[in-house]
Amino acid sequence: MSDWASALSWGGDESELVGELQAGSESAFDWLVTHYNAPVFNLILGMLGDTSDAADATQEVFLKAFKGIRRFRGGSSLKTWLYRIAIREALNNRRWFRRHLQKNVSIDAEPEEGRAPLEIEDESATPFDQLASLEIQGAVQAALAQIPDVFRTAVILRDLEGLSYEEVGEVLECSVGTVKSRILRGRRLLKDLLDPLLGESCRVIHGEASHAVAPNGLKPFFNGAKEEAS
């Protein structure tokens, strides 16, 4: 079977892909990187907030995946396995950053060079909403940086990566109940940090003090809050 034909089948037959990866197939590894590079990068970016660091860590994730694929036993999906590697790499990066640079992140701080807000999809219809959304994205990134890793990771996987509770549990290797608890606490911490900014944005951009609407940059988190209430 040609590499092209094999690649078509890998999307629907993960066991065949794993077999090819463990056999050292370069085309299989190319497929893995192409298919999972963006979600792994976005996950790490959400945890680190720096595009350069996230790119370096993403490369390290796939290098470790390449070296460790022969130890993969199929107890979880490849996606789950990669996300675990990505989370460990991001946490190791953060620990190194704290030890060696000792930088404190403030919710009012200006973004540093090379540091980018989360790439949250913006569906705003007007330039005013677009401006508000850019400001909100920077605030979300800064707020996430203040939340303990255990809550931040769960919120990112659920609200930004769109994983189910069960998938988040597989990645974090904990029960669904623990996942829900971590997400709930993470969302509440975010809400406490972002509520003042949200209220101010609604007053300044929309001129409405009594009817606050969540900006698009916060939709993933507010949709999650509605989910909790339902």
PLY file of the C-alpha trace (Angstrom):
ply
format ascii 1.0
element vertex 230
property float x
property float y
property float z
element edge 229
property int vertex1
property int vertex2
end_header
0.00 0.00 0.00
1.33 3.48 -0.88
2.11 6.07 1.79
-0.77 8.20 0.51
-3.24 5.34 0.71
-1.96 4.40 4.17
-2.40 7.97 5.39
-6.07 7.87 4.38
-6.65 4.77 6.50
-4.76 6.05 9.57
-7.46 8.57 10.41
-9.94 5.74 10.93
-7.65 2.96 12.17
-5.45 4.16 14.99
-4.06 0.70 15.68
-2.58 0.59 12.17
-1.06 4.03 12.67
0.46 2.97 16.00
1.91 -0.10 14.36
3.52 2.00 11.64
4.86 4.49 14.18
6.37 1.73 16.28
7.95 0.29 13.16
9.67 3.63 12.56
7.62 4.82 9.57
8.58 8.40 8.69
5.34 8.94 6.75
3.32 7.84 9.78
5.20 10.25 12.03
4.73 13.05 9.48
0.99 12.31 9.55
0.98 12.41 13.36
2.74 15.78 13.46
0.53 17.26 10.73
-2.66 16.04 12.38
-1.87 16.93 16.00
0.59 19.83 15.83
-2.07 22.57 16.06
-4.04 21.15 19.02
-0.86 20.34 20.94
0.53 23.83 20.27
-2.74 25.51 21.34
-2.87 23.47 24.53
0.69 24.44 25.47
0.13 28.07 24.45
-2.87 28.21 26.77
-0.66 27.05 29.63
2.44 29.11 28.87
1.09 32.18 27.08
4.26 32.63 25.03
4.25 31.69 21.34
7.99 31.06 21.15
8.03 28.89 24.26
4.93 27.05 23.05
6.54 26.33 19.67
9.71 25.01 21.32
7.73 22.88 23.76
5.58 21.49 20.93
8.68 20.34 19.08
9.90 18.69 22.28
6.56 16.90 22.69
6.79 15.28 19.27
10.45 14.43 19.81
9.51 12.64 23.04
6.57 10.97 21.28
8.89 9.69 18.56
11.33 8.33 21.14
8.64 6.84 23.35
6.15 5.44 20.86
7.45 1.88 21.26
6.34 2.01 24.90
2.79 3.00 23.92
0.48 0.09 24.81
-2.85 1.45 23.62
-4.40 1.96 27.05
-5.62 5.34 25.79
-5.94 7.11 22.45
-2.90 8.65 20.77
-4.46 12.07 21.30
-4.75 11.46 25.03
-1.18 10.17 25.16
0.14 13.22 23.30
-1.83 15.60 25.54
-0.29 13.99 28.62
3.19 14.53 27.20
2.25 18.12 26.28
0.96 18.92 29.76
4.09 17.51 31.42
6.27 19.51 29.04
4.33 22.72 29.71
4.47 22.20 33.47
8.21 21.51 33.32
8.64 24.68 31.26
6.68 26.72 33.82
8.71 25.31 36.70
11.97 26.20 34.94
10.60 29.65 34.19
9.70 30.23 37.84
13.03 28.97 39.14
15.26 30.88 36.77
13.39 34.06 35.90
11.01 34.59 38.84
8.60 36.71 36.83
5.22 37.62 38.26
2.23 37.94 35.94
-0.33 40.63 36.70
-3.79 40.86 35.20
-3.03 44.53 34.45
0.37 43.86 32.89
1.14 44.75 29.31
1.93 41.72 27.06
5.68 41.17 26.73
7.46 40.82 23.41
6.78 37.38 22.00
3.89 36.84 24.41
0.53 36.41 22.74
-3.03 36.13 24.03
-4.99 32.94 23.49
-6.11 32.49 19.92
-9.81 32.41 20.71
-12.06 32.66 17.69
-13.60 36.11 17.35
-17.05 36.30 15.76
-17.61 39.99 16.55
-19.62 41.99 14.06
-18.27 45.49 14.78
-14.83 47.08 15.23
-15.83 48.05 18.79
-16.56 44.43 19.70
-13.35 43.33 17.99
-11.33 45.80 20.07
-13.06 44.63 23.24
-12.40 41.02 22.32
-8.65 41.64 21.86
-8.49 43.24 25.28
-10.49 40.41 26.82
-8.20 37.79 25.27
-5.18 39.39 26.90
-7.02 39.51 30.23
-8.02 35.84 29.91
-4.39 34.84 29.32
-3.24 36.87 32.32
-6.04 35.45 34.49
-5.21 31.89 33.46
-1.60 32.51 34.49
-2.80 33.25 38.04
-4.80 30.05 38.43
-3.11 26.95 39.90
-1.91 24.50 37.25
-4.29 21.76 38.35
-7.34 23.95 37.62
-5.90 25.76 34.60
-5.17 22.52 32.76
-8.67 21.15 33.30
-10.33 24.38 32.16
-8.17 24.64 29.03
-8.82 21.03 28.02
-12.57 21.36 28.54
-13.41 24.94 27.56
-10.74 25.75 24.95
-9.81 22.34 23.52
-13.39 21.07 23.65
-12.66 17.68 25.23
-15.43 15.79 26.98
-15.25 15.25 30.73
-14.29 11.64 30.08
-11.47 12.68 27.71
-10.17 15.24 30.18
-10.18 12.52 32.83
-8.13 10.26 30.58
-5.58 12.98 29.87
-5.25 13.98 33.54
-5.61 10.39 34.76
-8.35 11.15 37.26
-12.05 10.46 37.68
-14.82 12.41 35.92
-15.94 13.68 39.32
-12.48 15.09 40.00
-12.43 16.65 36.53
-15.76 18.39 37.12
-14.59 19.66 40.50
-11.37 21.08 39.06
-13.19 22.72 36.16
-15.79 24.23 38.49
-13.13 25.71 40.76
-11.09 26.92 37.79
-14.09 28.65 36.22
-14.97 30.32 39.51
-11.41 31.60 39.93
-11.50 32.96 36.38
-14.86 34.58 36.98
-13.59 36.31 40.12
-10.60 37.68 38.19
-12.51 38.67 35.06
-15.82 39.97 36.46
-14.50 43.52 37.07
-13.09 43.73 33.54
-16.23 42.24 32.01
-18.46 44.79 33.69
-16.23 47.67 32.64
-16.03 46.43 29.04
-19.78 46.20 28.77
-20.21 49.75 30.10
-17.53 51.30 27.90
-18.18 49.42 24.67
-21.95 49.01 24.80
-22.91 51.80 27.19
-25.14 49.38 29.08
-24.65 49.17 32.82
-27.69 47.00 33.43
-27.53 44.51 30.56
-24.12 42.82 30.43
-23.35 40.47 27.55
-20.26 38.27 27.61
-17.72 39.32 24.95
-16.86 36.67 22.37
-13.41 36.13 23.87
-15.07 34.76 27.00
-17.73 32.62 25.32
-15.99 29.29 26.01
-15.95 30.00 29.74
-19.46 31.48 29.92
-20.86 28.56 27.94
-19.20 26.36 30.54
-20.88 28.30 33.33
-24.27 27.76 31.69
-23.42 24.08 31.40
-22.83 23.93 35.18
-26.16 25.54 35.88
-28.11 23.20 33.60
0 1
1 2
2 3
3 4
4 5
5 6
6 7
7 8
8 9
9 10
10 11
11 12
12 13
13 14
14 15
15 16
16 17
17 18
18 19
19 20
20 21
21 22
22 23
23 24
24 25
25 26
26 27
27 28
28 29
29 30
30 31
31 32
32 33
33 34
34 35
35 36
36 37
37 38
38 39
39 40
40 41
41 42
42 43
43 44
44 45
45 46
46 47
47 48
48 49
49 50
50 51
51 52
52 53
53 54
54 55
55 56
56 57
57 58
58 59
59 60
60 61
61 62
62 63
63 64
64 65
65 66
66 67
67 68
68 69
69 70
70 71
71 72
72 73
73 74
74 75
75 76
76 77
77 78
78 79
79 80
80 81
81 82
82 83
83 84
84 85
85 86
86 87
87 88
88 89
89 90
90 91
91 92
92 93
93 94
94 95
95 96
96 97
97 98
98 99
99 100
100 101
101 102
102 103
103 104
104 105
105 106
106 107
107 108
108 109
109 110
110 111
111 112
112 113
113 114
114 115
115 116
116 117
117 118
118 119
119 120
120 121
121 122
122 123
123 124
124 125
125 126
126 127
127 128
128 129
129 130
130 131
131 132
132 133
133 134
134 135
135 136
136 137
137 138
138 139
139 140
140 141
141 142
142 143
143 144
144 145
145 146
146 147
147 148
148 149
149 150
150 151
151 152
152 153
153 154
154 155
155 156
156 157
157 158
158 159
159 160
160 161
161 162
162 163
163 164
164 165
165 166
166 167
167 168
168 169
169 170
170 171
171 172
172 173
173 174
174 175
175 176
176 177
177 178
178 179
179 180
180 181
181 182
182 183
183 184
184 185
185 186
186 187
187 188
188 189
189 190
190 191
191 192
192 193
193 194
194 195
195 196
196 197
197 198
198 199
199 200
200 201
201 202
202 203
203 204
204 205
205 206
206 207
207 208
208 209
209 210
210 211
211 212
212 213
213 214
214 215
215 216
216 217
217 218
218 219
219 220
220 221
221 222
222 223
223 224
224 225
225 226
226 227
227 228
228 229
